Amino acid sequence: MNVAPNPNVQVHSLVKEKREGGNTKIQIITTKSDPLLCILAGFYSTVVVHFFSWQKAYSIFPYTTFIDRRCYMLKEIDQFHAPRLAKYSRRGWQFQDVAWDGEPRVPALEGTRHAGDHHSWIIPLNTEGVHRSGKPDHVFAFANFHVEKYDNDQWGGRGPTYYKITALGFRALVLRYRYIYASESWKEFLGTRMDSLTTMELLKLDPTERPSWFTDAIRFPVAHYCAPYMAEPWLAPRSWKFYDEEVPKWYRQWQAFEALRPNDPL
């Protein structure tokens, strides 16, 4: 199993015997959360952080995986990882907790990234005859996450070290899909637009169509009108406008905005 133990994740193994002996095993991992969020925040090593959308394949750490043939840890090493370390070592990969002092930097493992950035390897797929997914590719490509070296000092500064990926889910009433973020700066940049656009969409409705919490939300704003936090379910009317197609433009605007202050953390 590629993901660390998690009560929200289940692994189903399918085994097929070969005529010439041995067998082929396929593992299907199901999750109650966003699958990409599970991969980014839950997988144990850089060697397994890959995913498919309906039209592209993404490898998040391709240089270390396919060129250096090196695996860096994304979780604290313990007995759970023993068979996985052995399996990928047999397949030709060298495991290492982090890049050590004196070694070349690994830019893909430093700072804030998004899945479709220049560090990733993205392969377009032949989609002839493939049913088109309703989720646009930019939801995957602009998944924002942060990577940093984590030093566990529980043993007087000599505890386990690994790279920690931070990734969280973001939803708003004027977005059809859940987005992934790590940068609070990006969340606020996007959230400001969500607050304004959601307020305007609600004001455009007849008062009888508005949710009961709307008046209080104007007086005491609910940050980003985030759907999971609403006290009661509310189904947006057909006239409701969603703004997902604007997210790539907003993300690039945010990147340009952040580039003006390079010393500030993302």
Beta strands, then each sheet from edge to edge (+ up, - down):
strand 1: 9-17
strand 2: 23-31
strand 3: 50-52
strand 4: 56-59
strand 5: 70-72
strand 6: 94-96
strand 7: 111-114
strand 8: 121-124
strand 9: 144-151
strand 10: 161-166
strand 11: 168-170
strand 12: 179-181
sheet 1: 1+ 2-
sheet 2: 3+ 4- 8+
sheet 3: 5+ 6+
sheet 4: 7+ 9- 10+
sheet 5: 11+ 12-
end
